[in-house]
Amino acid sequence: MLEALVPFVTTNIFGISQSLYRVLHRVHVAHLRDHAPDEFLARLAAMDPKRVKVPDTDEGRRLRAALQRLRNLHP
């Protein structure tokens, strides 16, 4: 998950929804600070990967796949 979200929080890749960006950023910051990102991962798992706005790029497809795997782990 972290590998898929890093391009969206550390560079100027546009095309994701603001709500998705906020949660991705919080997961990233929690990881950097060695905090448990469980609450934010639960929020990501609650998002529908098929409906969330991500760009149709390699990074976007990687993020969408990571969101789908996360959702499958947290039904």
PDB file of N, CA, C, O and CB in Angstrom:
ATOM      1  N   MET A   1       0.828  -1.184   0.000  1.00  0.00           N
ATOM      2  CA  MET A   1       0.000   0.000   0.000  1.00  0.00           C
ATOM      3  C   MET A   1       0.872   1.247   0.000  1.00  0.00           C
ATOM      4  O   MET A   1       0.625   2.190  -0.751  1.00  0.00           O
ATOM      5  CB  MET A   1      -0.942  -0.002   1.204  1.00  0.00           C
ATOM      6  N   LEU A   2       1.894   1.242   0.848  1.00  0.00           N
ATOM      7  CA  LEU A   2       2.744   2.436   0.942  1.00  0.00           C
ATOM      8  C   LEU A   2       3.427   2.756  -0.382  1.00  0.00           C
ATOM      9  O   LEU A   2       3.533   3.922  -0.762  1.00  0.00           O
ATOM     10  CB  LEU A   2       3.795   2.247   2.029  1.00  0.00           C
ATOM     11  N   GLU A   3       3.885   1.736  -1.076  1.00  0.00           N
ATOM     12  CA  GLU A   3       4.538   1.973  -2.360  1.00  0.00           C
ATOM     13  C   GLU A   3       3.577   2.597  -3.362  1.00  0.00           C
ATOM     14  O   GLU A   3       3.981   3.425  -4.178  1.00  0.00           O
ATOM     15  CB  GLU A   3       5.100   0.672  -2.917  1.00  0.00           C
ATOM     16  N   ALA A   4       2.322   2.208  -3.304  1.00  0.00           N
ATOM     17  CA  ALA A   4       1.334   2.727  -4.243  1.00  0.00           C
ATOM     18  C   ALA A   4       0.916   4.156  -3.919  1.00  0.00           C
ATOM     19  O   ALA A   4       0.570   4.913  -4.826  1.00  0.00           O
ATOM     20  CB  ALA A   4       0.119   1.836  -4.255  1.00  0.00           C
ATOM     21  N   LEU A   5       0.943   4.540  -2.639  1.00  0.00           N
ATOM     22  CA  LEU A   5       0.469   5.874  -2.285  1.00  0.00           C
ATOM     23  C   LEU A   5       1.544   6.947  -2.342  1.00  0.00           C
ATOM     24  O   LEU A   5       1.226   8.126  -2.498  1.00  0.00           O
ATOM     25  CB  LEU A   5      -0.116   5.846  -0.921  1.00  0.00           C
ATOM     26  N   VAL A   6       2.809   6.564  -2.219  1.00  0.00           N
ATOM     27  CA  VAL A   6       3.890   7.549  -2.156  1.00  0.00           C
ATOM     28  C   VAL A   6       3.890   8.535  -3.320  1.00  0.00           C
ATOM     29  O   VAL A   6       4.049   9.731  -3.076  1.00  0.00           O
ATOM     30  CB  VAL A   6       5.208   6.842  -2.113  1.00  0.00           C
ATOM     31  N   PRO A   7       3.719   8.101  -4.584  1.00  0.00           N
ATOM     32  CA  PRO A   7       3.739   9.097  -5.668  1.00  0.00           C
ATOM     33  C   PRO A   7       2.655  10.170  -5.540  1.00  0.00           C
ATOM     34  O   PRO A   7       2.827  11.287  -6.026  1.00  0.00           O
ATOM     35  CB  PRO A   7       3.584   8.400  -6.994  1.00  0.00           C
ATOM     36  N   PHE A   8       1.552   9.835  -4.893  1.00  0.00           N
ATOM     37  CA  PHE A   8       0.441  10.781  -4.781  1.00  0.00           C
ATOM     38  C   PHE A   8       0.586  11.767  -3.633  1.00  0.00           C
ATOM     39  O   PHE A   8      -0.089  12.796  -3.616  1.00  0.00           O
ATOM     40  CB  PHE A   8      -0.837  10.033  -4.619  1.00  0.00           C
ATOM     41  N   VAL A   9       1.455  11.470  -2.676  1.00  0.00           N
ATOM     42  CA  VAL A   9       1.633  12.382  -1.542  1.00  0.00           C
ATOM     43  C   VAL A   9       2.985  13.084  -1.542  1.00  0.00           C
ATOM     44  O   VAL A   9       3.189  14.021  -0.770  1.00  0.00           O
ATOM     45  CB  VAL A   9       1.467  11.626  -0.253  1.00  0.00           C
ATOM     46  N   THR A  10       3.911  12.649  -2.391  1.00  0.00           N
ATOM     47  CA  THR A  10       5.237  13.264  -2.393  1.00  0.00           C
ATOM     48  C   THR A  10       5.543  14.031  -3.676  1.00  0.00           C
ATOM     49  O   THR A  10       6.538  14.753  -3.738  1.00  0.00           O
ATOM     50  CB  THR A  10       6.283  12.207  -2.184  1.00  0.00           C
ATOM     51  N   THR A  11       4.711  13.886  -4.690  1.00  0.00           N
ATOM     52  CA  THR A  11       4.918  14.599  -5.949  1.00  0.00           C
ATOM     53  C   THR A  11       3.632  15.294  -6.358  1.00  0.00           C
ATOM     54  O   THR A  11       2.620  15.199  -5.663  1.00  0.00           O
ATOM     55  CB  THR A  11       5.392  13.635  -7.061  1.00  0.00           C
ATOM     56  N   ASN A  12       3.669  15.974  -7.456  1.00  0.00           N
ATOM     57  CA  ASN A  12       2.498  16.706  -7.945  1.00  0.00           C
ATOM     58  C   ASN A  12       1.716  15.893  -8.966  1.00  0.00           C
ATOM     59  O   ASN A  12       1.486  16.355 -10.083  1.00  0.00           O
ATOM     60  CB  ASN A  12       2.921  18.034  -8.558  1.00  0.00           C
ATOM     61  N   ILE A  13       1.310  14.695  -8.592  1.00  0.00           N
ATOM     62  CA  ILE A  13       0.451  13.896  -9.471  1.00  0.00           C
ATOM     63  C   ILE A  13      -0.980  14.307  -9.169  1.00  0.00           C
ATOM     64  O   ILE A  13      -1.450  14.192  -8.037  1.00  0.00           O
ATOM     65  CB  ILE A  13       0.666  12.337  -9.261  1.00  0.00           C
ATOM     66  N   PHE A  14      -1.654  14.782 -10.183  1.00  0.00           N
ATOM     67  CA  PHE A  14      -3.028  15.243 -10.009  1.00  0.00           C
ATOM     68  C   PHE A  14      -3.994  14.158 -10.455  1.00  0.00           C
ATOM     69  O   PHE A  14      -3.594  13.179 -11.083  1.00  0.00           O
ATOM     70  CB  PHE A  14      -3.276  16.545 -10.798  1.00  0.00           C
ATOM     71  N   GLY A  15      -5.241  14.333 -10.133  1.00  0.00           N
ATOM     72  CA  GLY A  15      -6.263  13.438 -10.627  1.00  0.00           C
ATOM     73  C   GLY A  15      -6.885  12.532  -9.590  1.00  0.00           C
ATOM     74  O   GLY A  15      -7.680  11.660  -9.941  1.00  0.00           O
ATOM     75  N   ILE A  16      -6.544  12.710  -8.308  1.00  0.00           N
ATOM     76  CA  ILE A  16      -7.222  11.929  -7.283  1.00  0.00           C
ATOM     77  C   ILE A  16      -8.148  12.858  -6.505  1.00  0.00           C
ATOM     78  O   ILE A  16      -7.944  14.071  -6.459  1.00  0.00           O
ATOM     79  CB  ILE A  16      -6.197  11.229  -6.331  1.00  0.00           C
ATOM     80  N   SER A  17      -9.153  12.270  -5.907  1.00  0.00           N
ATOM     81  CA  SER A  17     -10.102  13.078  -5.144  1.00  0.00           C
ATOM     82  C   SER A  17      -9.431  13.644  -3.898  1.00  0.00           C
ATOM     83  O   SER A  17      -8.464  13.080  -3.386  1.00  0.00           O
ATOM     84  CB  SER A  17     -11.339  12.243  -4.756  1.00  0.00           C
ATOM     85  N   GLN A  18      -9.950  14.748  -3.427  1.00  0.00           N
ATOM     86  CA  GLN A  18      -9.396  15.405  -2.243  1.00  0.00           C
ATOM     87  C   GLN A  18      -9.526  14.519  -1.007  1.00  0.00           C
ATOM     88  O   GLN A  18      -8.613  14.461  -0.184  1.00  0.00           O
ATOM     89  CB  GLN A  18     -10.096  16.745  -2.002  1.00  0.00           C
ATOM     90  N   SER A  19     -10.662  13.828  -0.877  1.00  0.00           N
ATOM     91  CA  SER A  19     -10.844  12.971   0.298  1.00  0.00           C
ATOM     92  C   SER A  19      -9.858  11.800   0.275  1.00  0.00           C
ATOM     93  O   SER A  19      -9.338  11.413   1.322  1.00  0.00           O
ATOM     94  CB  SER A  19     -12.294  12.443   0.360  1.00  0.00           C
ATOM     95  N   LEU A  20      -9.600  11.243  -0.887  1.00  0.00           N
ATOM     96  CA  LEU A  20      -8.611  10.171  -1.002  1.00  0.00           C
ATOM     97  C   LEU A  20      -7.224  10.701  -0.679  1.00  0.00           C
ATOM     98  O   LEU A  20      -6.466  10.051   0.041  1.00  0.00           O
ATOM     99  CB  LEU A  20      -8.633   9.555  -2.415  1.00  0.00           C
ATOM    100  N   TYR A  21      -6.882  11.879  -1.203  1.00  0.00           N
ATOM    101  CA  TYR A  21      -5.572  12.468  -0.925  1.00  0.00           C
ATOM    102  C   TYR A  21      -5.358  12.647   0.574  1.00  0.00           C
ATOM    103  O   TYR A  21      -4.290  12.326   1.096  1.00  0.00           O
ATOM    104  CB  TYR A  21      -5.429  13.816  -1.642  1.00  0.00           C
ATOM    105  N   ARG A  22      -6.367  13.155   1.260  1.00  0.00           N
ATOM    106  CA  ARG A  22      -6.231  13.404   2.703  1.00  0.00           C
ATOM    107  C   ARG A  22      -5.918  12.118   3.467  1.00  0.00           C
ATOM    108  O   ARG A  22      -5.044  12.102   4.334  1.00  0.00           O
ATOM    109  CB  ARG A  22      -7.516  14.037   3.258  1.00  0.00           C
ATOM    110  N   VAL A  23      -6.627  11.051   3.145  1.00  0.00           N
ATOM    111  CA  VAL A  23      -6.407   9.798   3.857  1.00  0.00           C
ATOM    112  C   VAL A  23      -5.044   9.210   3.487  1.00  0.00           C
ATOM    113  O   VAL A  23      -4.335   8.706   4.358  1.00  0.00           O
ATOM    114  CB  VAL A  23      -7.533   8.791   3.540  1.00  0.00           C
ATOM    115  N   LEU A  24      -4.672   9.271   2.210  1.00  0.00           N
ATOM    116  CA  LEU A  24      -3.355   8.782   1.796  1.00  0.00           C
ATOM    117  C   LEU A  24      -2.252   9.544   2.522  1.00  0.00           C
ATOM    118  O   LEU A  24      -1.272   8.955   2.979  1.00  0.00           O
ATOM    119  CB  LEU A  24      -3.181   8.916   0.270  1.00  0.00           C
ATOM    120  N   HIS A  25      -2.422  10.849   2.621  1.00  0.00           N
ATOM    121  CA  HIS A  25      -1.433  11.679   3.314  1.00  0.00           C
ATOM    122  C   HIS A  25      -1.326  11.287   4.779  1.00  0.00           C
ATOM    123  O   HIS A  25      -0.225  11.208   5.325  1.00  0.00           O
ATOM    124  CB  HIS A  25      -1.796  13.165   3.193  1.00  0.00           C
ATOM    125  N   ARG A  26      -2.456  11.042   5.415  1.00  0.00           N
ATOM    126  CA  ARG A  26      -2.436  10.666   6.832  1.00  0.00           C
ATOM    127  C   ARG A  26      -1.782   9.306   7.047  1.00  0.00           C
ATOM    128  O   ARG A  26      -1.070   9.114   8.032  1.00  0.00           O
ATOM    129  CB  ARG A  26      -3.854  10.651   7.394  1.00  0.00           C
ATOM    130  N   VAL A  27      -2.013   8.360   6.139  1.00  0.00           N
ATOM    131  CA  VAL A  27      -1.349   7.058   6.229  1.00  0.00           C
ATOM    132  C   VAL A  27       0.155   7.257   6.089  1.00  0.00           C
ATOM    133  O   VAL A  27       0.937   6.675   6.841  1.00  0.00           O
ATOM    134  CB  VAL A  27      -1.879   6.078   5.137  1.00  0.00           C
ATOM    135  N   HIS A  28       0.556   8.078   5.126  1.00  0.00           N
ATOM    136  CA  HIS A  28       1.977   8.327   4.882  1.00  0.00           C
ATOM    137  C   HIS A  28       2.643   8.979   6.098  1.00  0.00           C
ATOM    138  O   HIS A  28       3.728   8.563   6.505  1.00  0.00           O
ATOM    139  CB  HIS A  28       2.156   9.217   3.643  1.00  0.00           C
ATOM    140  N   VAL A  29       2.014   9.974   6.666  1.00  0.00           N
ATOM    141  CA  VAL A  29       2.567  10.668   7.831  1.00  0.00           C
ATOM    142  C   VAL A  29       2.625   9.720   9.035  1.00  0.00           C
ATOM    143  O   VAL A  29       3.610   9.720   9.773  1.00  0.00           O
ATOM    144  CB  VAL A  29       1.720  11.924   8.172  1.00  0.00           C
ATOM    145  N   ALA A  30       1.595   8.928   9.233  1.00  0.00           N
ATOM    146  CA  ALA A  30       1.613   7.969  10.346  1.00  0.00           C
ATOM    147  C   ALA A  30       2.780   7.003  10.182  1.00  0.00           C
ATOM    148  O   ALA A  30       3.455   6.673  11.157  1.00  0.00           O
ATOM    149  CB  ALA A  30       0.274   7.188  10.426  1.00  0.00           C
ATOM    150  N   HIS A  31       3.017   6.556   8.975  1.00  0.00           N
ATOM    151  CA  HIS A  31       4.146   5.654   8.720  1.00  0.00           C
ATOM    152  C   HIS A  31       5.476   6.347   9.022  1.00  0.00           C
ATOM    153  O   HIS A  31       6.352   5.761   9.659  1.00  0.00           O
ATOM    154  CB  HIS A  31       4.124   5.165   7.258  1.00  0.00           C
ATOM    155  N   LEU A  32       5.626   7.583   8.570  1.00  0.00           N
ATOM    156  CA  LEU A  32       6.870   8.310   8.807  1.00  0.00           C
ATOM    157  C   LEU A  32       7.130   8.546  10.286  1.00  0.00           C
ATOM    158  O   LEU A  32       8.279   8.569  10.726  1.00  0.00           O
ATOM    159  CB  LEU A  32       6.841   9.632   8.081  1.00  0.00           C
ATOM    160  N   ARG A  33       6.063   8.721  11.048  1.00  0.00           N
ATOM    161  CA  ARG A  33       6.204   8.986  12.485  1.00  0.00           C
ATOM    162  C   ARG A  33       6.156   7.718  13.331  1.00  0.00           C
ATOM    163  O   ARG A  33       6.144   7.791  14.560  1.00  0.00           O
ATOM    164  CB  ARG A  33       5.119   9.931  12.941  1.00  0.00           C
ATOM    165  N   ASP A  34       6.130   6.572  12.687  1.00  0.00           N
ATOM    166  CA  ASP A  34       6.045   5.283  13.381  1.00  0.00           C
ATOM    167  C   ASP A  34       4.790   5.156  14.235  1.00  0.00           C
ATOM    168  O   ASP A  34       4.819   4.553  15.309  1.00  0.00           O
ATOM    169  CB  ASP A  34       7.266   5.086  14.250  1.00  0.00           C
ATOM    170  N   HIS A  35       3.688   5.727  13.751  1.00  0.00           N
ATOM    171  CA  HIS A  35       2.399   5.590  14.413  1.00  0.00           C
ATOM    172  C   HIS A  35       1.591   4.528  13.682  1.00  0.00           C
ATOM    173  O   HIS A  35       1.843   4.249  12.510  1.00  0.00           O
ATOM    174  CB  HIS A  35       1.637   6.948  14.452  1.00  0.00           C
ATOM    175  N   ALA A  36       0.651   3.955  14.348  1.00  0.00           N
ATOM    176  CA  ALA A  36      -0.214   2.948  13.726  1.00  0.00           C
ATOM    177  C   ALA A  36      -1.235   3.646  12.813  1.00  0.00           C
ATOM    178  O   ALA A  36      -1.998   4.495  13.274  1.00  0.00           O
ATOM    179  CB  ALA A  36      -0.943   2.090  14.816  1.00  0.00           C
ATOM    180  N   PRO A  37      -1.250   3.293  11.535  1.00  0.00           N
ATOM    181  CA  PRO A  37      -2.181   3.931  10.598  1.00  0.00           C
ATOM    182  C   PRO A  37      -3.519   3.198  10.495  1.00  0.00           C
ATOM    183  O   PRO A  37      -4.246   3.382   9.519  1.00  0.00           O
ATOM    184  CB  PRO A  37      -1.549   4.016   9.225  1.00  0.00           C
ATOM    185  N   ASP A  38      -3.855   2.365  11.492  1.00  0.00           N
ATOM    186  CA  ASP A  38      -5.033   1.499  11.406  1.00  0.00           C
ATOM    187  C   ASP A  38      -6.322   2.260  11.096  1.00  0.00           C
ATOM    188  O   ASP A  38      -7.113   1.830  10.257  1.00  0.00           O
ATOM    189  CB  ASP A  38      -5.200   0.743  12.697  1.00  0.00           C
ATOM    190  N   GLU A  39      -6.529   3.383  11.769  1.00  0.00           N
ATOM    191  CA  GLU A  39      -7.748   4.163  11.554  1.00  0.00           C
ATOM    192  C   GLU A  39      -7.841   4.636  10.108  1.00  0.00           C
ATOM    193  O   GLU A  39      -8.912   4.590   9.503  1.00  0.00           O
ATOM    194  CB  GLU A  39      -7.794   5.365  12.509  1.00  0.00           C
ATOM    195  N   PHE A  40      -6.728   5.087   9.560  1.00  0.00           N
ATOM    196  CA  PHE A  40      -6.723   5.611   8.203  1.00  0.00           C
ATOM    197  C   PHE A  40      -6.806   4.488   7.172  1.00  0.00           C
ATOM    198  O   PHE A  40      -7.416   4.657   6.116  1.00  0.00           O
ATOM    199  CB  PHE A  40      -5.472   6.446   7.968  1.00  0.00           C
ATOM    200  N   LEU A  41      -6.196   3.348   7.474  1.00  0.00           N
ATOM    201  CA  LEU A  41      -6.322   2.195   6.575  1.00  0.00           C
ATOM    202  C   LEU A  41      -7.769   1.712   6.541  1.00  0.00           C
ATOM    203  O   LEU A  41      -8.250   1.277   5.494  1.00  0.00           O
ATOM    204  CB  LEU A  41      -5.382   1.046   7.019  1.00  0.00           C
ATOM    205  N   ALA A  42      -8.460   1.782   7.662  1.00  0.00           N
ATOM    206  CA  ALA A  42      -9.881   1.416   7.696  1.00  0.00           C
ATOM    207  C   ALA A  42     -10.694   2.369   6.820  1.00  0.00           C
ATOM    208  O   ALA A  42     -11.630   1.945   6.142  1.00  0.00           O
ATOM    209  CB  ALA A  42     -10.416   1.435   9.150  1.00  0.00           C
ATOM    210  N   ARG A  43     -10.341   3.643   6.833  1.00  0.00           N
ATOM    211  CA  ARG A  43     -11.032   4.605   5.965  1.00  0.00           C
ATOM    212  C   ARG A  43     -10.781   4.291   4.498  1.00  0.00           C
ATOM    213  O   ARG A  43     -11.693   4.369   3.675  1.00  0.00           O
ATOM    214  CB  ARG A  43     -10.580   6.038   6.279  1.00  0.00           C
ATOM    215  N   LEU A  44      -9.535   3.936   4.173  1.00  0.00           N
ATOM    216  CA  LEU A  44      -9.234   3.564   2.790  1.00  0.00           C
ATOM    217  C   LEU A  44      -9.993   2.306   2.387  1.00  0.00           C
ATOM    218  O   LEU A  44     -10.505   2.214   1.272  1.00  0.00           O
ATOM    219  CB  LEU A  44      -7.725   3.350   2.609  1.00  0.00           C
ATOM    220  N   ALA A  45     -10.063   1.341   3.294  1.00  0.00           N
ATOM    221  CA  ALA A  45     -10.761   0.095   2.995  1.00  0.00           C
ATOM    222  C   ALA A  45     -12.252   0.330   2.767  1.00  0.00           C
ATOM    223  O   ALA A  45     -12.899  -0.428   2.044  1.00  0.00           O
ATOM    224  CB  ALA A  45     -10.557  -0.908   4.127  1.00  0.00           C
ATOM    225  N   ALA A  46     -12.794   1.371   3.377  1.00  0.00           N
ATOM    226  CA  ALA A  46     -14.213   1.682   3.211  1.00  0.00           C
ATOM    227  C   ALA A  46     -14.514   2.346   1.863  1.00  0.00           C
ATOM    228  O   ALA A  46     -15.668   2.387   1.437  1.00  0.00           O
ATOM    229  CB  ALA A  46     -14.677   2.585   4.341  1.00  0.00           C
ATOM    230  N   MET A  47     -13.493   2.860   1.198  1.00  0.00           N
ATOM    231  CA  MET A  47     -13.699   3.497  -0.100  1.00  0.00           C
ATOM    232  C   MET A  47     -13.826   2.432  -1.186  1.00  0.00           C
ATOM    233  O   MET A  47     -13.137   1.412  -1.159  1.00  0.00           O
ATOM    234  CB  MET A  47     -12.538   4.471  -0.425  1.00  0.00           C
ATOM    235  N   ASP A  48     -14.713   2.685  -2.136  1.00  0.00           N
ATOM    236  CA  ASP A  48     -14.902   1.749  -3.245  1.00  0.00           C
ATOM    237  C   ASP A  48     -13.837   2.009  -4.304  1.00  0.00           C
ATOM    238  O   ASP A  48     -13.863   3.056  -4.951  1.00  0.00           O
ATOM    239  CB  ASP A  48     -16.331   1.881  -3.855  1.00  0.00           C
ATOM    240  N   PRO A  49     -12.901   1.080  -4.496  1.00  0.00           N
ATOM    241  CA  PRO A  49     -11.800   1.305  -5.437  1.00  0.00           C
ATOM    242  C   PRO A  49     -12.270   1.519  -6.874  1.00  0.00           C
ATOM    243  O   PRO A  49     -11.579   2.152  -7.672  1.00  0.00           O
ATOM    244  CB  PRO A  49     -10.850   0.137  -5.394  1.00  0.00           C
ATOM    245  N   LYS A  50     -13.442   0.992  -7.196  1.00  0.00           N
ATOM    246  CA  LYS A  50     -13.958   1.151  -8.559  1.00  0.00           C
ATOM    247  C   LYS A  50     -14.556   2.536  -8.790  1.00  0.00           C
ATOM    248  O   LYS A  50     -14.694   2.972  -9.934  1.00  0.00           O
ATOM    249  CB  LYS A  50     -15.007   0.087  -8.846  1.00  0.00           C
ATOM    250  N   ARG A  51     -14.911   3.226  -7.709  1.00  0.00           N
ATOM    251  CA  ARG A  51     -15.572   4.521  -7.846  1.00  0.00           C
ATOM    252  C   ARG A  51     -14.698   5.707  -7.466  1.00  0.00           C
ATOM    253  O   ARG A  51     -14.999   6.844  -7.829  1.00  0.00           O
ATOM    254  CB  ARG A  51     -16.801   4.539  -7.012  1.00  0.00           C
ATOM    255  N   VAL A  52     -13.617   5.449  -6.737  1.00  0.00           N
ATOM    256  CA  VAL A  52     -12.758   6.540  -6.284  1.00  0.00           C
ATOM    257  C   VAL A  52     -12.021   7.134  -7.492  1.00  0.00           C
ATOM    258  O   VAL A  52     -11.660   6.418  -8.426  1.00  0.00           O
ATOM    259  CB  VAL A  52     -11.743   6.040  -5.202  1.00  0.00           C
ATOM    260  N   LYS A  53     -11.811   8.430  -7.457  1.00  0.00           N
ATOM    261  CA  LYS A  53     -11.180   9.128  -8.577  1.00  0.00           C
ATOM    262  C   LYS A  53      -9.661   8.998  -8.509  1.00  0.00           C
ATOM    263  O   LYS A  53      -9.018   9.548  -7.616  1.00  0.00           O
ATOM    264  CB  LYS A  53     -11.586  10.611  -8.585  1.00  0.00           C
ATOM    265  N   VAL A  54      -9.098   8.259  -9.472  1.00  0.00           N
ATOM    266  CA  VAL A  54      -7.646   8.142  -9.626  1.00  0.00           C
ATOM    267  C   VAL A  54      -7.341   8.259 -11.115  1.00  0.00           C
ATOM    268  O   VAL A  54      -8.170   7.881 -11.944  1.00  0.00           O
ATOM    269  CB  VAL A  54      -7.098   6.780  -9.027  1.00  0.00           C
ATOM    270  N   PRO A  55      -6.173   8.772 -11.465  1.00  0.00           N
ATOM    271  CA  PRO A  55      -5.838   8.929 -12.882  1.00  0.00           C
ATOM    272  C   PRO A  55      -5.624   7.573 -13.565  1.00  0.00           C
ATOM    273  O   PRO A  55      -5.267   6.590 -12.916  1.00  0.00           O
ATOM    274  CB  PRO A  55      -4.581   9.795 -13.032  1.00  0.00           C
ATOM    275  N   ASP A  56      -5.844   7.539 -14.853  1.00  0.00           N
ATOM    276  CA  ASP A  56      -5.633   6.328 -15.641  1.00  0.00           C
ATOM    277  C   ASP A  56      -4.181   6.276 -16.097  1.00  0.00           C
ATOM    278  O   ASP A  56      -3.872   6.399 -17.282  1.00  0.00           O
ATOM    279  CB  ASP A  56      -6.596   6.278 -16.859  1.00  0.00           C
ATOM    280  N   THR A  57      -3.300   6.090 -15.114  1.00  0.00           N
ATOM    281  CA  THR A  57      -1.859   5.996 -15.352  1.00  0.00           C
ATOM    282  C   THR A  57      -1.361   4.737 -14.654  1.00  0.00           C
ATOM    283  O   THR A  57      -2.115   4.080 -13.937  1.00  0.00           O
ATOM    284  CB  THR A  57      -1.097   7.279 -14.836  1.00  0.00           C
ATOM    285  N   ASP A  58      -0.106   4.407 -14.861  1.00  0.00           N
ATOM    286  CA  ASP A  58       0.450   3.243 -14.150  1.00  0.00           C
ATOM    287  C   ASP A  58       0.331   3.421 -12.642  1.00  0.00           C
ATOM    288  O   ASP A  58      -0.043   2.490 -11.929  1.00  0.00           O
ATOM    289  CB  ASP A  58       1.926   3.024 -14.538  1.00  0.00           C
ATOM    290  N   GLU A  59       0.651   4.622 -12.158  1.00  0.00           N
ATOM    291  CA  GLU A  59       0.554   4.890 -10.718  1.00  0.00           C
ATOM    292  C   GLU A  59      -0.886   4.788 -10.236  1.00  0.00           C
ATOM    293  O   GLU A  59      -1.154   4.240  -9.167  1.00  0.00           O
ATOM    294  CB  GLU A  59       1.118   6.279 -10.390  1.00  0.00           C
ATOM    295  N   GLY A  60      -1.808   5.316 -11.028  1.00  0.00           N
ATOM    296  CA  GLY A  60      -3.218   5.255 -10.662  1.00  0.00           C
ATOM    297  C   GLY A  60      -3.739   3.829 -10.615  1.00  0.00           C
ATOM    298  O   GLY A  60      -4.471   3.462  -9.697  1.00  0.00           O
ATOM    299  N   ARG A  61      -3.365   3.026 -11.600  1.00  0.00           N
ATOM    300  CA  ARG A  61      -3.783   1.629 -11.611  1.00  0.00           C
ATOM    301  C   ARG A  61      -3.161   0.865 -10.442  1.00  0.00           C
ATOM    302  O   ARG A  61      -3.808   0.001  -9.850  1.00  0.00           O
ATOM    303  CB  ARG A  61      -3.401   0.967 -12.942  1.00  0.00           C
ATOM    304  N   ARG A  62      -1.922   1.176 -10.112  1.00  0.00           N
ATOM    305  CA  ARG A  62      -1.264   0.544  -8.964  1.00  0.00           C
ATOM    306  C   ARG A  62      -1.991   0.909  -7.666  1.00  0.00           C
ATOM    307  O   ARG A  62      -2.203   0.055  -6.805  1.00  0.00           O
ATOM    308  CB  ARG A  62       0.225   0.971  -8.885  1.00  0.00           C
ATOM    309  N   LEU A  63      -2.369   2.182  -7.535  1.00  0.00           N
ATOM    310  CA  LEU A  63      -3.093   2.622  -6.349  1.00  0.00           C
ATOM    311  C   LEU A  63      -4.461   1.954  -6.280  1.00  0.00           C
ATOM    312  O   LEU A  63      -4.866   1.490  -5.214  1.00  0.00           O
ATOM    313  CB  LEU A  63      -3.245   4.149  -6.344  1.00  0.00           C
ATOM    314  N   ARG A  64      -5.172   1.899  -7.393  1.00  0.00           N
ATOM    315  CA  ARG A  64      -6.498   1.270  -7.412  1.00  0.00           C
ATOM    316  C   ARG A  64      -6.390  -0.215  -7.018  1.00  0.00           C
ATOM    317  O   ARG A  64      -7.226  -0.718  -6.267  1.00  0.00           O
ATOM    318  CB  ARG A  64      -7.149   1.412  -8.823  1.00  0.00           C
ATOM    319  N   ALA A  65      -5.374  -0.905  -7.519  1.00  0.00           N
ATOM    320  CA  ALA A  65      -5.174  -2.317  -7.172  1.00  0.00           C
ATOM    321  C   ALA A  65      -4.862  -2.471  -5.675  1.00  0.00           C
ATOM    322  O   ALA A  65      -5.350  -3.397  -5.027  1.00  0.00           O
ATOM    323  CB  ALA A  65      -4.029  -2.924  -8.024  1.00  0.00           C
ATOM    324  N   ALA A  66      -4.052  -1.565  -5.139  1.00  0.00           N
ATOM    325  CA  ALA A  66      -3.733  -1.610  -3.710  1.00  0.00           C
ATOM    326  C   ALA A  66      -4.980  -1.355  -2.867  1.00  0.00           C
ATOM    327  O   ALA A  66      -5.176  -1.994  -1.833  1.00  0.00           O
ATOM    328  CB  ALA A  66      -2.644  -0.579  -3.370  1.00  0.00           C
ATOM    329  N   LEU A  67      -5.815  -0.428  -3.306  1.00  0.00           N
ATOM    330  CA  LEU A  67      -7.066  -0.159  -2.587  1.00  0.00           C
ATOM    331  C   LEU A  67      -7.980  -1.379  -2.628  1.00  0.00           C
ATOM    332  O   LEU A  67      -8.646  -1.689  -1.640  1.00  0.00           O
ATOM    333  CB  LEU A  67      -7.787   1.067  -3.189  1.00  0.00           C
ATOM    334  N   GLN A  68      -8.014  -2.072  -3.763  1.00  0.00           N
ATOM    335  CA  GLN A  68      -8.840  -3.275  -3.879  1.00  0.00           C
ATOM    336  C   GLN A  68      -8.329  -4.379  -2.959  1.00  0.00           C
ATOM    337  O   GLN A  68      -9.120  -5.054  -2.299  1.00  0.00           O
ATOM    338  CB  GLN A  68      -8.867  -3.770  -5.332  1.00  0.00           C
ATOM    339  N   ARG A  69      -7.007  -4.566  -2.911  1.00  0.00           N
ATOM    340  CA  ARG A  69      -6.450  -5.576  -2.003  1.00  0.00           C
ATOM    341  C   ARG A  69      -6.754  -5.229  -0.547  1.00  0.00           C
ATOM    342  O   ARG A  69      -7.095  -6.108   0.244  1.00  0.00           O
ATOM    343  CB  ARG A  69      -4.928  -5.703  -2.209  1.00  0.00           C
ATOM    344  N   LEU A  70      -6.632  -3.956  -0.194  1.00  0.00           N
ATOM    345  CA  LEU A  70      -6.922  -3.518   1.169  1.00  0.00           C
ATOM    346  C   LEU A  70      -8.390  -3.761   1.503  1.00  0.00           C
ATOM    347  O   LEU A  70      -8.723  -4.216   2.597  1.00  0.00           O
ATOM    348  CB  LEU A  70      -6.572  -2.029   1.346  1.00  0.00           C
ATOM    349  N   ARG A  71      -9.252  -3.454   0.557  1.00  0.00           N
ATOM    350  CA  ARG A  71     -10.691  -3.660   0.792  1.00  0.00           C
ATOM    351  C   ARG A  71     -11.005  -5.145   0.967  1.00  0.00           C
ATOM    352  O   ARG A  71     -11.857  -5.506   1.779  1.00  0.00           O
ATOM    353  CB  ARG A  71     -11.521  -3.078  -0.376  1.00  0.00           C
ATOM    354  N   ASN A  72     -10.326  -6.003   0.215  1.00  0.00           N
ATOM    355  CA  ASN A  72     -10.548  -7.443   0.349  1.00  0.00           C
ATOM    356  C   ASN A  72     -10.077  -7.968   1.704  1.00  0.00           C
ATOM    357  O   ASN A  72     -10.639  -8.927   2.233  1.00  0.00           O
ATOM    358  CB  ASN A  72      -9.833  -8.190  -0.772  1.00  0.00           C
ATOM    359  N   LEU A  73      -9.044  -7.337   2.262  1.00  0.00           N
ATOM    360  CA  LEU A  73      -8.543  -7.745   3.574  1.00  0.00           C
ATOM    361  C   LEU A  73      -9.407  -7.260   4.726  1.00  0.00           C
ATOM    362  O   LEU A  73      -9.421  -7.868   5.796  1.00  0.00           O
ATOM    363  CB  LEU A  73      -7.146  -7.242   3.761  1.00  0.00           C
ATOM    364  N   HIS A  74     -10.130  -6.162   4.507  1.00  0.00           N
ATOM    365  CA  HIS A  74     -10.982  -5.544   5.547  1.00  0.00           C
ATOM    366  C   HIS A  74     -12.402  -5.448   5.044  1.00  0.00           C
ATOM    367  O   HIS A  74     -12.851  -4.356   4.695  1.00  0.00           O
ATOM    368  CB  HIS A  74     -10.459  -4.136   5.946  1.00  0.00           C
ATOM    369  N   PRO A  75     -13.131  -6.560   4.994  1.00  0.00           N
ATOM    370  CA  PRO A  75     -14.515  -6.527   4.460  1.00  0.00           C
ATOM    371  C   PRO A  75     -15.476  -5.761   5.335  1.00  0.00           C
ATOM    372  O   PRO A  75     -16.658  -5.655   5.009  1.00  0.00           O
ATOM    373  CB  PRO A  75     -15.037  -7.928   4.282  1.00  0.00           C
TER     374      PRO A  75
END
